[in-house]
Each structure stands twice: as structure tokens, then as C-alpha cells.
Amino acid sequence: MLVALELIAFSLNMFFEPHSIAAGGATGIAILLQAGWKIPTFISVLVINIVMLVLAYIHLDRQTTLKLALGSFMLPLLLYITPVYNLIPNSRLISIIVGSIIFGIGLAILYTLNMSSGGTTVPPMIIHKNFGVDKYISLFIIDAIVCLGNIALTDIISFLLAVMSVGISSLAIKSFGLLHQRRLAH
């Protein structure tokens, strides 16, 4: 789990934050807050995750809340200790492609372990429990709103890169999941 969370922190601090690209989720919200108001991303992620844990505690079962808790506190810590550095300064496009693949692999590992980094995965779980709406639909809507924040705080190119990032990360998650399934079948 720590490897997965560090992959996520690494991708955010080396590829997304240096270019101020918010590609959904609590981390995307944190990047928007950093770009607009210079609030450190690890602090924003920690605050969002605490709020989401409280909501999980109120609306979801205790076992789910406990599973969310570890990732919710470890990701902000890893964001804090992983330096922010622009590994690919001359190309936002390549930076976001590489970062999205690394981010997607980190998420795929978490999903394989049935774990989470917390954040905006909580509202879709609550909506699903209470209204039966597929979690992926709710998460897509949340990610879309966060991606739109790029237009307000940066520019349309950042928005387009964020949307592309969500797609690439989703493909990386799916590809990793298929590889994992094949490995289990053998």
C-alpha cells in the first residue's frame, strides 16, 4: 500500500503540481488551492481527507472507514516528504502523460488491495449506498467538476490536459487490473 501511495505522491509532486494541472479528486482540489491561494497541497489533502473520514464514519460502516483512514493520513504525509520538482520542465504534455500513467498504476495497486487514498472516493460510496447510483458515475462527475476548476484558475490548456490525464489514468488502472487478473489465472 505504501508503494502505491508513494507512486501517487510522486506523480502529483513531480508532474502535476509543477504544471498546476488538477486532474480530479482531492489531490486535484489541493492543486487548485495551491495554484490559486498558495495553500500547500499536503495540507489541503489532509483537511479534505479528514472531512471525508467524518462523512464516512457517519454514513458508512466502520470497516470501510478504517480502510479509508490509513490511506487518508498516509497520502498527505507522503505528499509532504516527497519533494515538488518539475521532472519534465519543457513539456506539459509529456509530463502529464507520464504522471497520469504513474498515478493510474498507484491507484490500480490500491484498488487491487481493496484500499483507498481517501478523499473524493467517499461521496460516491455514500451516494451509492443511499441512492444506488454507480460509484464510477459519481466519481466521474466529481472529477469533471475539479477538471473544470483548471479553467477558472489557470487556462483552457490545463483543463484539456486534466481531462486527458483522467482518461490516461483510467486506462492505466484498467490495464494494470487486466494484468493482475491474468497473473492470478496462471
Protein Blocks (a to p, Z undefined) as FASTA:
>chain_A
ZZmmmmmmmmmmmmmmmnopaeejjklmmmmmmmmnopafklmmmmmmmmmmmmmmmmmc
fklmmmmmmmmmmmmmmmmmpccddfblmbmklmmmmmmmmmmmmmmmmmmnopaeejjl
lmmmmmmmmnopafklmmmmmmmmmmmmmmmmmcmklmmmmmmmmmmmmmmmmmmmmmmm
mmmmZZ
